[in-house]
Amino acid sequence: MATPSNSWAHTAQIQHHLSSPSSSFSSLVNMGFPTRSIALNRNRTSTIHSALQSPSVLHFPKQPYHPRVINKEATITPSPKPKTVTTTQQPPHWNLLQRAASTALDMLEGALVSRESQNPLPKTADPRVQIAGNFAPVPEQPVRHSLPVSGTIPECISGVYVRNGANPLHEPVAGHHFFDGDGMVHAVSINDGAASYACRFTETQRLVQEREIGRPVFPKAIGELHGHSGIARLALFYARGALGLVDPSHGIGVANAGLVYFNDRLLAMSEDDMPYQVRITPSGDLETVGRYDFETQLGSTMIAHPKVDPVSGHLHTLSYDVVKRPYLKYFQFSADGEKSPDVEIPLAEPTMMHDFAITENFVVIPDQQVVFKLQEMITGGSPVIYDKNKKSRFGILAKNATNADDIIWVECPDTFCFHLWNAWEEPESDEVVVIGSCMTPPDSIFNENDECLKSVLSEIRLNLKTGESTRRPIISEESEHVNLEAGMVNRNRLGRKTRYAYLAIAEPWPKVSGFAKVDLFTGEVKKHIYGDRKFGGEPFFLPSGSRGEEDGGYILSFVHDEKTWKSELQIVNAMNLKLEATVTLPSRVPYGFHGTFIDSKDLKNQA
């Protein structure tokens, strides 16, 4: 696998190390989402105090694009030196017509960027905001062995912890949302108490082509496709495709969100493409095998959160389309990778479907109020909108259904869950119980909004007999609210009744100051706080191997210290939240998305 360096990511690293720790905090921005501030007691299991109406201020180090102070009321003014579109590198296989056409299209794009720079970008699309600080990209790192370990890594942990994230190869020339970055996988291999680390880009078709061209040319779904300029960017992309300058026929996705190990393959996913297979080498390094279509069985995209049933070993998943019907399909793969026929789910319009849930017998499909309306771009708006007139509902479908005739729809008003942590059946009451984090405003991740964001861990009950639903916050309203986003339950009990969930404390949003162990039955919350100016990401629960206590296992999480600019992997006992071990990493790990763990026994059987 080719391992070119990310030159602008290197620049960001070097600029930080040339500045003092105090000067690295001179630039203050917020990420453009509705925010809330907190004060932390530095004890490991402290209580978090929130001030709902006061915007948090996030500290970021200097970046190549010089971020400025931005607060909730501020308006981002145009950069005094707007970026220019550099001339495309012209691959040697292009003919004279293609070379001339490329030059002309580059000039058109340059004029578009110049015009865009005259108007401020929303904070949800401004790269000076979205990829500042430890959200900024890093270059690839080859495997480094014998990393420093504080404490003792539990003997039962043997394998590789891998986590995905968005890491743009090229510096953006226009709008950019954090979700738009190229996929990069970070891997910590653990064997006999020793640890190694590597990080590599997932070599998607998009990344390979943009590397050859020397700059970003594929449209960015969230950061760029807004209004008339978004339409113009799509036209430029289709023109490049028609002239053979780019080839979108083999996928346009970034594979930056989810990771699943299934049928002896590690798959990196984002819902805009098929998965990509990534192999862990014997040395602990990473290499991309290629786009994986399950031996030609898969002919569509697949969302980033497939579910592996711990009993059957089947992988259940969805695929959605924003342009043509059917807008949503459900299918599954047997444990040995055989695909079922597609089940078309009847939807009146394309819906943003980031996650879903499974029970022992059903799949639970959220049809919520964040929808795709591409026609909004014609009037200058975003194609991802919150439709207040739509009624949120959940579809309950048998796992082995061959069509959607028997799907049961249960309305659940004004409910938007970006993630669902688990679901199970309670036959005695004819209910399916869904555990998820309900987010308001629903579209705050995609569109700038002045309303303070809240993500409330909730229990949703769907009555299959009456068609009615109830929803309640799991954490008592008498205790202080905390945003809980990103996490999991014990994956050995997925789809079955579970007592505990391990969720990121997304404070100050969108940073993660620690994680919470929540008793889903009592609402009791225990917290592990990373400490002063330390932030992390998704807590990954790794069962200890025994089939005893549900919380018998360990929490793995990447943590970054914004004072020292160092990153580490923390291993925390899930039963008592005691820090068991810390692995000091050789390079910075940006805040990212979702991960998984591959046992050393499974690694031996990689395809």
C-alpha positions as CSV (number, residue, x, y, z in Angstrom):
1,M,0.0,0.0,0.0
2,A,1.3,3.4,-0.9
3,T,2.1,5.6,2.1
4,P,2.5,9.2,0.9
5,S,2.7,11.9,3.6
6,N,-0.1,14.3,4.1
7,S,1.9,17.5,3.7
8,W,-0.7,19.9,5.0
9,A,-1.3,17.7,8.0
10,H,2.5,17.7,8.7
11,T,2.4,21.5,8.5
12,A,-0.3,21.6,11.2
13,Q,1.8,19.3,13.4
14,I,5.0,21.4,12.9
15,Q,3.3,24.7,13.6
16,H,2.0,23.4,16.9
17,H,5.4,22.2,18.1
18,L,7.0,25.5,17.1
19,S,4.5,27.3,19.4
20,S,4.6,27.4,23.2
21,P,1.8,25.6,25.2
22,S,0.3,28.9,26.2
23,S,0.2,30.3,22.7
24,S,-1.4,27.1,21.4
25,F,-4.5,28.2,23.3
26,S,-4.7,31.7,21.9
27,S,-7.3,30.8,19.2
28,L,-10.7,30.1,20.6
29,V,-13.6,28.9,18.4
30,N,-16.7,26.8,18.8
31,M,-17.6,24.1,16.3
32,G,-20.7,25.8,15.0
33,F,-23.1,23.5,16.8
34,P,-25.4,24.7,19.6
35,T,-23.2,24.5,22.7
36,R,-23.3,24.3,26.5
37,S,-20.6,24.9,29.1
38,I,-19.6,22.7,32.0
39,A,-17.4,22.8,35.1
40,L,-15.6,19.6,36.1
41,N,-14.6,18.2,39.4
42,R,-11.3,16.6,38.6
43,N,-12.1,13.4,40.5
44,R,-12.5,10.4,38.2
45,T,-16.2,9.9,39.1
46,S,-17.2,13.5,39.5
47,T,-20.5,15.2,38.9
48,I,-20.9,17.4,35.8
49,H,-22.5,20.8,36.3
50,S,-24.1,22.4,33.3
51,A,-25.2,25.9,32.3
52,L,-27.7,25.4,29.5
53,Q,-27.8,28.9,28.3
54,S,-24.1,29.8,28.3
55,P,-22.1,28.8,25.2
56,S,-18.9,26.8,25.7
57,V,-15.6,28.0,24.4
58,L,-13.3,25.4,22.9
59,H,-9.6,25.8,22.9
60,F,-7.8,25.0,19.7
61,P,-4.1,25.2,18.7
62,K,-2.9,27.3,15.7
63,Q,-3.8,25.9,12.3
64,P,-2.5,26.7,8.8
65,Y,-5.7,28.6,8.1
66,H,-5.4,30.8,11.2
67,P,-8.8,30.3,13.1
68,R,-10.2,33.4,14.8
69,V,-12.3,33.9,17.9
70,I,-15.9,32.9,17.2
71,N,-18.7,33.0,19.7
72,K,-22.4,32.1,19.4
73,E,-23.3,35.6,18.4
74,A,-20.4,36.2,16.1
75,T,-20.6,36.3,12.3
76,I,-17.7,34.7,10.4
77,T,-16.4,37.3,8.0
78,P,-14.7,36.3,4.8
79,S,-11.1,35.4,5.0
80,P,-8.9,38.3,3.9
81,K,-7.0,36.0,1.7
82,P,-9.5,33.5,0.2
83,K,-8.1,30.3,-1.0
84,T,-7.4,29.8,-4.7
85,V,-7.9,26.6,-6.6
86,T,-4.5,25.3,-7.6
87,T,-4.1,23.8,-11.0
88,T,-4.9,20.1,-11.2
89,Q,-2.1,17.7,-11.6
90,Q,-2.6,16.2,-15.0
91,P,-2.0,12.5,-15.1
92,P,0.1,11.3,-18.0
93,H,-2.7,9.2,-19.4
94,W,-4.9,12.2,-20.1
95,N,-5.2,13.2,-23.8
96,L,-4.9,16.8,-25.1
97,L,-8.7,17.4,-24.9
98,Q,-8.8,16.2,-21.3
99,R,-5.9,18.4,-20.4
100,A,-7.5,21.5,-21.9
101,A,-10.9,20.7,-20.4
102,S,-9.3,20.2,-17.0
103,T,-7.7,23.6,-17.2
104,A,-11.0,25.2,-18.2
105,L,-12.9,23.5,-15.4
106,D,-10.3,24.5,-12.9
107,M,-10.7,28.1,-13.9
108,L,-14.5,27.9,-13.5
109,E,-14.0,26.4,-10.1
110,G,-11.6,29.1,-9.1
111,A,-14.2,31.7,-10.1
112,L,-16.8,29.9,-8.0
113,V,-14.5,29.7,-4.9
114,S,-13.7,33.4,-5.3
115,R,-17.3,34.3,-5.4
116,E,-18.1,32.1,-2.4
117,S,-15.4,33.8,-0.4
118,Q,-17.3,37.0,-0.5
119,N,-20.0,35.5,1.8
120,P,-19.4,34.0,5.3
121,L,-19.7,30.3,5.6
122,P,-21.9,28.8,8.3
123,K,-19.9,27.4,11.2
124,T,-21.1,23.9,10.3
125,A,-19.3,24.3,6.9
126,D,-16.3,26.5,7.8
127,P,-13.0,24.5,7.8
128,R,-11.5,27.0,10.2
129,V,-14.1,25.8,12.7
130,Q,-14.8,22.2,11.7
131,I,-11.2,20.9,11.6
132,A,-9.4,23.1,14.1
133,G,-7.4,21.9,17.0
134,N,-7.5,18.1,17.6
135,F,-10.2,17.8,15.0
136,A,-7.5,18.6,12.4
137,P,-6.0,15.8,10.3
138,V,-2.7,14.0,10.9
139,P,-0.3,12.2,8.4
140,E,-0.2,8.4,8.2
141,Q,2.1,6.7,10.8
142,P,3.8,3.3,10.1
143,V,3.6,0.8,12.9
144,R,5.6,1.7,16.1
145,H,6.3,-1.0,18.6
146,S,7.0,-1.2,22.4
147,L,5.0,1.8,23.4
148,P,5.3,3.1,27.0
149,V,2.6,1.6,29.2
150,S,1.6,3.0,32.6
151,G,-0.1,0.4,34.9
152,T,-0.8,-3.1,33.7
153,I,-2.8,-4.1,30.6
154,P,-5.2,-6.9,31.7
155,E,-4.1,-10.4,30.4
156,C,-7.4,-11.0,28.8
157,I,-6.9,-8.2,26.3
158,S,-5.1,-9.6,23.3
159,G,-5.8,-8.3,19.8
160,V,-6.2,-5.0,18.0
161,Y,-8.4,-2.0,18.9
162,V,-9.2,0.0,15.8
163,R,-11.1,3.3,15.5
164,N,-12.3,5.1,12.4
165,G,-12.3,8.9,11.8
166,A,-12.5,11.7,9.3
167,N,-9.0,12.9,8.2
168,P,-9.0,15.0,5.0
169,L,-6.0,14.3,2.8
170,H,-6.1,17.7,1.2
171,E,-6.7,21.1,2.7
172,P,-10.2,22.2,1.8
173,V,-10.6,25.0,-0.7
174,A,-14.3,25.7,0.1
175,G,-16.9,24.5,2.6
176,H,-16.0,21.5,4.8
177,H,-17.9,19.7,7.5
178,F,-16.1,17.4,9.9
179,F,-18.0,14.4,8.5
180,D,-16.6,15.1,5.0
181,G,-13.0,14.0,5.7
182,D,-11.3,11.0,4.2
183,G,-11.4,7.8,6.3
184,M,-8.4,7.0,8.5
185,V,-8.1,4.0,10.8
186,H,-6.1,4.1,14.0
187,A,-4.9,0.8,15.4
188,V,-3.4,-0.2,18.7
189,S,-2.2,-3.8,18.8
190,I,-1.9,-5.5,22.3
191,N,-0.1,-8.7,22.9
192,D,1.3,-10.1,26.2
193,G,1.0,-6.6,27.8
194,A,2.9,-4.8,25.0
195,A,1.4,-2.4,22.6
196,S,2.0,-1.0,19.1
197,Y,0.3,1.8,17.1
198,A,-0.3,2.6,13.4
199,C,-2.7,4.8,11.5
200,R,-3.4,4.6,7.7
201,F,-5.8,6.1,5.3
202,T,-8.5,3.8,3.9
203,E,-7.6,3.8,0.2
204,T,-11.0,4.6,-1.2
205,Q,-11.5,5.2,-4.9
206,R,-12.2,8.8,-4.0
207,L,-8.9,9.2,-2.1
208,V,-6.8,7.4,-4.8
209,Q,-8.2,9.7,-7.5
210,E,-7.8,12.9,-5.6
211,R,-4.3,11.9,-4.6
212,E,-3.4,11.5,-8.3
213,I,-5.1,14.8,-9.2
214,G,-3.4,16.6,-6.3
215,R,-6.4,18.3,-4.7
216,P,-10.1,17.7,-3.7
217,V,-12.5,17.4,-6.7
218,F,-15.2,15.1,-5.4
219,P,-18.1,17.0,-3.9
220,K,-18.4,17.1,-0.1
221,A,-22.0,16.1,0.7
222,I,-22.4,18.2,3.8
223,G,-19.9,21.0,3.6
224,E,-20.3,22.0,-0.1
225,L,-23.7,20.9,-1.4
226,H,-25.7,23.9,-0.3
227,G,-27.7,26.3,-2.5
228,H,-26.7,27.4,-6.0
229,S,-23.0,26.9,-5.4
230,G,-23.7,23.3,-4.5
231,I,-25.5,22.9,-7.7
232,A,-22.6,24.4,-9.6
233,R,-20.2,22.0,-7.8
234,L,-22.3,19.0,-8.8
235,A,-22.3,20.3,-12.4
236,L,-18.5,20.6,-12.4
237,F,-18.1,17.1,-11.0
238,Y,-20.4,15.6,-13.6
239,A,-18.5,17.5,-16.3
240,R,-15.2,16.0,-15.0
241,G,-16.8,12.6,-15.0
242,A,-18.2,12.9,-18.5
243,L,-14.7,13.9,-19.8
244,G,-13.0,11.0,-18.0
245,L,-11.1,13.2,-15.6
246,V,-12.7,11.4,-12.6
247,D,-14.4,8.1,-12.4
248,P,-17.3,7.9,-9.9
249,S,-18.5,4.5,-11.1
250,H,-16.4,2.7,-8.5
251,G,-17.7,4.7,-5.5
252,I,-17.5,8.2,-4.1
253,G,-17.6,7.4,-0.4
254,V,-15.0,8.2,2.3
255,A,-15.4,5.1,4.6
256,N,-14.7,7.3,7.6
257,A,-17.5,6.4,10.1
258,G,-18.0,2.8,11.2
259,L,-15.9,-0.4,11.6
260,V,-17.2,-4.0,11.9
261,Y,-15.3,-7.3,11.9
262,F,-17.5,-9.8,10.0
263,N,-16.8,-13.0,8.2
264,D,-13.1,-12.7,8.7
265,R,-12.9,-9.2,7.4
266,L,-12.5,-5.8,8.9
267,L,-14.9,-3.4,7.0
268,A,-14.6,0.4,7.1
269,M,-17.9,2.1,6.2
270,S,-19.8,5.3,5.5
271,E,-23.3,5.4,4.3
272,D,-22.4,6.9,0.9
273,D,-20.7,3.8,-0.4
274,M,-20.1,0.1,-0.1
275,P,-17.7,-1.0,2.7
276,Y,-13.9,-1.2,2.2
277,Q,-11.9,-4.1,3.5
278,V,-8.9,-3.2,5.6
279,R,-6.4,-5.9,6.7
280,I,-4.3,-5.9,9.9
281,T,-0.8,-7.1,8.9
282,P,1.2,-9.5,11.2
283,S,3.3,-6.5,12.3
284,G,0.2,-4.5,13.4
285,D,0.2,-2.2,10.4
286,L,-2.9,-1.6,8.2
287,E,-3.5,-2.0,4.4
288,T,-6.6,-1.5,2.3
289,V,-7.7,-4.6,0.4
290,G,-10.3,-2.7,-1.6
291,R,-14.0,-1.9,-2.0
292,Y,-15.9,-5.0,-0.8
293,D,-19.2,-6.0,-2.4
294,F,-19.6,-9.4,-0.6
295,E,-18.4,-11.4,-3.6
296,T,-20.6,-9.4,-6.0
297,Q,-23.8,-9.9,-3.9
298,L,-24.0,-6.2,-2.8
299,G,-25.0,-3.7,-5.4
300,S,-25.8,-0.7,-3.3
301,T,-24.5,1.4,-0.4
302,M,-24.6,0.3,3.2
303,I,-25.0,2.4,6.3
304,A,-22.2,2.7,8.8
305,H,-23.9,0.9,11.7
306,P,-24.7,-2.7,10.7
307,K,-25.6,-5.0,13.6
308,V,-24.0,-8.4,14.2
309,D,-26.4,-10.6,16.2
310,P,-24.3,-12.2,19.0
311,V,-26.3,-15.5,18.8
312,S,-26.9,-16.2,15.1
313,G,-23.8,-14.3,13.9
314,H,-25.8,-12.7,11.1
315,L,-25.1,-9.2,10.0
316,H,-28.2,-7.0,9.6
317,T,-28.1,-3.7,7.8
318,L,-29.8,-1.0,5.8
319,S,-29.2,1.0,2.6
320,Y,-30.8,4.3,1.7
321,D,-31.0,6.3,-1.5
322,V,-31.6,10.1,-1.6
323,V,-32.5,10.3,-5.3
324,K,-34.6,7.4,-6.4
325,R,-37.0,4.8,-5.0
326,P,-36.8,2.6,-3.1
327,Y,-35.5,5.1,-0.6
328,L,-34.7,2.4,1.9
329,K,-33.8,-1.3,1.8
330,Y,-33.2,-3.9,4.5
331,F,-31.1,-7.0,4.1
332,Q,-28.9,-9.4,6.1
333,F,-25.9,-11.6,5.6
334,S,-25.5,-15.1,7.2
335,A,-22.5,-15.8,9.3
336,D,-20.6,-17.1,6.3
337,G,-21.4,-14.0,4.2
338,E,-24.5,-15.1,2.1
339,K,-26.8,-12.1,1.4
340,S,-30.6,-12.3,1.7
341,P,-32.8,-10.6,-0.9
342,D,-33.5,-6.9,-0.4
343,V,-36.6,-5.9,1.5
344,E,-37.9,-2.6,0.2
345,I,-39.2,-0.4,3.0
346,P,-42.0,1.9,1.9
347,L,-41.1,5.6,2.6
348,A,-42.7,8.6,1.0
349,E,-39.4,10.5,0.9
350,P,-35.7,9.9,1.5
351,T,-34.9,10.0,5.2
352,M,-31.5,10.4,6.9
353,M,-31.0,6.9,8.4
354,H,-27.7,6.8,10.3
355,D,-28.5,4.0,12.7
356,F,-31.1,1.4,13.6
357,A,-31.5,-1.4,16.2
358,I,-32.2,-5.2,16.4
359,T,-33.9,-7.4,18.9
360,E,-34.0,-11.1,19.1
361,N,-36.6,-11.4,16.4
362,F,-37.0,-7.9,14.8
363,V,-35.2,-5.0,13.2
364,V,-36.2,-1.5,14.5
365,I,-36.1,1.1,11.8
366,P,-36.4,4.8,12.6
367,D,-38.2,7.0,10.1
368,Q,-37.6,10.4,11.6
369,Q,-37.9,14.1,10.8
370,V,-34.5,14.8,9.2
371,V,-35.0,14.2,5.5
372,F,-33.3,14.9,2.2
373,K,-34.9,17.4,-0.1
374,L,-32.6,18.1,-3.0
375,Q,-34.9,20.7,-4.4
376,E,-34.1,23.0,-1.4
377,M,-30.7,23.7,-3.2
378,I,-32.6,25.4,-6.0
379,T,-33.9,28.0,-3.5
380,G,-30.5,28.4,-1.9
381,G,-30.9,26.1,1.0
382,S,-29.5,22.9,2.4
383,P,-30.7,19.5,1.1
384,V,-30.7,18.1,4.6
385,I,-33.6,19.6,6.5
386,Y,-35.7,19.2,9.6
387,D,-39.3,18.6,8.5
388,K,-41.5,19.8,11.4
389,N,-44.7,18.6,9.6
390,K,-43.5,15.0,9.4
391,K,-44.4,12.5,12.2
392,S,-41.6,10.5,13.6
393,R,-42.2,6.8,13.7
394,F,-40.4,3.4,14.2
395,G,-40.9,0.4,11.9
396,I,-40.8,-3.1,13.4
397,L,-40.0,-5.7,10.9
398,A,-39.2,-9.4,11.3
399,K,-35.5,-10.1,10.8
400,N,-36.3,-12.9,8.3
401,A,-39.0,-11.0,6.4
402,T,-39.0,-11.3,2.6
403,N,-41.1,-8.2,2.1
404,A,-42.4,-5.3,4.2
405,D,-46.1,-6.3,4.1
406,D,-46.1,-7.1,7.8
407,I,-44.0,-4.1,9.0
408,I,-45.6,-2.4,12.1
409,W,-45.3,1.4,12.2
410,V,-45.5,3.0,15.6
411,E,-45.6,6.8,15.8
412,C,-43.3,8.5,18.3
413,P,-43.8,12.3,18.0
414,D,-40.9,14.7,17.8
415,T,-38.3,12.0,18.3
416,F,-34.9,12.1,16.6
417,C,-32.2,9.6,17.7
418,F,-28.9,9.9,15.8
419,H,-27.8,6.7,17.5
420,L,-29.7,3.8,19.0
421,W,-27.8,1.9,21.6
422,N,-29.9,-1.2,22.0
423,A,-33.4,-2.7,21.8
424,W,-35.2,-5.7,23.1
425,E,-38.6,-7.4,23.3
426,E,-40.9,-7.6,26.3
427,P,-43.6,-10.1,25.2
428,E,-45.6,-9.8,28.4
429,S,-46.6,-6.2,27.5
430,D,-46.4,-6.6,23.7
431,E,-43.7,-4.0,23.6
432,V,-40.3,-3.4,22.0
433,V,-38.0,-1.3,24.1
434,V,-35.6,1.0,22.3
435,I,-32.7,2.8,24.1
436,G,-31.4,5.8,22.2
437,S,-30.1,9.4,22.6
438,C,-32.8,11.8,21.5
439,M,-31.3,14.9,20.0
440,T,-32.8,18.5,19.7
441,P,-32.6,20.4,17.4
442,P,-32.7,17.3,15.2
443,D,-30.6,18.9,12.4
444,S,-28.1,20.7,14.5
445,I,-25.3,18.5,13.4
446,F,-25.9,19.6,9.8
447,N,-27.3,23.1,9.9
448,E,-26.3,26.1,12.1
449,N,-28.8,26.7,14.9
450,D,-29.0,29.1,17.8
451,E,-30.9,26.7,20.0
452,C,-28.8,24.9,22.6
453,L,-28.2,21.2,21.6
454,K,-29.5,18.5,24.0
455,S,-28.9,14.8,23.6
456,V,-31.1,13.0,26.1
457,L,-30.6,9.3,26.8
458,S,-34.2,7.9,26.5
459,E,-36.2,4.7,26.9
460,I,-38.8,4.5,24.1
461,R,-41.5,1.8,24.4
462,L,-43.3,0.7,21.2
463,N,-46.5,-1.2,21.8
464,L,-47.0,-3.6,18.9
465,K,-50.6,-4.3,19.8
466,T,-52.0,-0.8,20.4
467,G,-49.6,1.0,18.0
468,E,-48.9,3.5,20.8
469,S,-45.5,4.7,22.1
470,T,-44.1,6.3,25.3
471,R,-40.8,8.0,25.8
472,R,-39.0,8.9,29.1
473,P,-35.5,10.2,30.0
474,I,-33.5,7.4,31.7
475,I,-31.6,9.8,33.9
476,S,-33.9,11.4,36.4
477,E,-35.0,15.0,35.5
478,E,-34.1,15.9,39.1
479,S,-30.4,15.2,38.4
480,E,-28.5,17.5,36.1
481,H,-28.8,16.8,32.4
482,V,-25.7,15.6,30.5
483,N,-25.3,15.2,26.8
484,L,-24.6,11.5,26.1
485,E,-23.6,10.6,22.6
486,A,-21.5,7.8,21.1
487,G,-21.0,4.5,22.9
488,M,-22.4,1.1,23.3
489,V,-23.8,-1.8,25.4
490,N,-22.1,-5.1,25.9
491,R,-22.1,-6.4,22.3
492,N,-22.5,-10.0,23.5
493,R,-26.0,-9.0,24.6
494,L,-27.0,-6.8,21.7
495,G,-30.7,-7.2,20.9
496,R,-31.4,-8.5,24.4
497,K,-32.3,-6.8,27.6
498,T,-29.3,-5.0,28.9
499,R,-28.7,-3.1,32.2
500,Y,-25.7,-1.0,31.3
501,A,-24.7,1.4,28.6
502,Y,-21.4,3.2,28.2
503,L,-21.7,6.6,26.6
504,A,-19.5,9.5,25.8
505,I,-20.1,12.7,27.9
506,A,-20.3,15.1,25.0
507,E,-19.4,18.2,27.1
508,P,-18.6,20.9,26.1
509,W,-20.3,19.8,22.8
510,P,-18.9,18.5,20.5
511,K,-15.9,17.5,22.7
512,V,-16.0,14.5,25.0
513,S,-14.7,15.1,28.5
514,G,-15.3,11.5,29.8
515,F,-17.7,8.7,29.7
516,A,-20.7,7.6,31.7
517,K,-21.7,4.1,32.8
518,V,-25.5,4.3,33.0
519,D,-27.8,1.8,34.8
520,L,-30.7,1.6,32.3
521,F,-33.0,0.2,35.0
522,T,-32.4,2.7,37.8
523,G,-31.0,5.7,36.0
524,E,-27.8,5.7,38.2
525,V,-24.9,7.4,36.5
526,K,-21.2,6.8,37.2
527,K,-18.6,8.9,35.4
528,H,-15.0,8.6,34.4
529,I,-13.6,12.1,33.7
530,Y,-10.4,12.4,31.7
531,G,-9.1,15.5,33.5
532,D,-8.1,19.0,32.8
533,R,-8.0,19.8,29.1
534,K,-8.2,16.1,28.2
535,F,-10.8,14.9,25.8
536,G,-11.7,11.7,24.1
537,G,-14.2,10.0,21.9
538,E,-16.4,6.9,21.8
539,P,-15.9,4.6,24.8
540,F,-15.6,1.0,23.5
541,F,-16.7,-1.8,25.8
542,L,-14.6,-4.9,25.5
543,P,-16.1,-7.9,27.4
544,S,-13.5,-9.8,29.5
545,G,-14.4,-13.1,27.9
546,S,-16.4,-14.6,30.7
547,R,-20.2,-15.0,30.3
548,G,-20.7,-13.8,33.9
549,E,-21.5,-10.2,34.9
550,E,-22.8,-8.0,32.1
551,D,-20.3,-5.2,33.0
552,G,-17.4,-7.6,33.3
553,G,-14.9,-6.0,30.9
554,Y,-13.0,-2.9,30.0
555,I,-13.5,0.4,28.4
556,L,-11.0,1.5,25.7
557,S,-10.8,5.1,24.6
558,F,-8.4,7.4,22.8
559,V,-7.7,10.5,24.9
560,H,-5.9,13.7,23.9
561,D,-4.3,16.2,26.2
562,E,-4.7,19.7,24.8
563,K,-2.1,21.0,27.2
564,T,0.8,18.7,26.1
565,W,-0.6,17.9,22.6
566,K,-0.1,14.2,23.5
567,S,-2.5,11.3,22.9
568,E,-3.0,8.0,24.7
569,L,-5.2,4.9,24.9
570,Q,-6.9,4.5,28.3
571,I,-8.0,1.1,29.5
572,V,-10.6,1.4,32.3
573,N,-12.2,-1.4,34.4
574,A,-15.9,-1.3,33.4
575,M,-17.1,-2.6,36.8
576,N,-15.5,0.0,39.1
577,L,-14.2,2.6,36.5
578,K,-10.7,2.3,37.8
579,L,-8.0,3.2,35.3
580,E,-6.0,0.0,34.7
581,A,-3.5,1.1,32.1
582,T,-2.5,3.9,29.8
583,V,-0.7,3.5,26.5
584,T,1.3,6.6,25.4
585,L,0.9,6.9,21.7
586,P,3.8,8.2,19.4
587,S,1.6,10.7,17.5
588,R,-1.6,12.7,17.9
589,V,-4.9,10.9,17.5
590,P,-7.7,13.3,16.3
591,Y,-11.2,13.1,17.7
592,G,-13.0,10.6,15.6
593,F,-16.0,8.3,15.3
594,H,-16.6,4.5,15.9
595,G,-14.4,1.6,16.6
596,T,-14.2,-2.2,17.3
597,F,-11.9,-4.8,18.7
598,I,-10.5,-7.8,16.9
599,D,-9.4,-10.7,19.1
600,S,-6.0,-12.2,18.3
601,K,-7.6,-15.5,17.5
602,D,-9.8,-13.9,14.9
603,L,-6.9,-12.1,13.4
604,K,-5.3,-15.4,12.4
605,N,-8.3,-16.1,10.2
606,Q,-8.4,-12.9,8.2
607,A,-9.4,-13.2,4.6
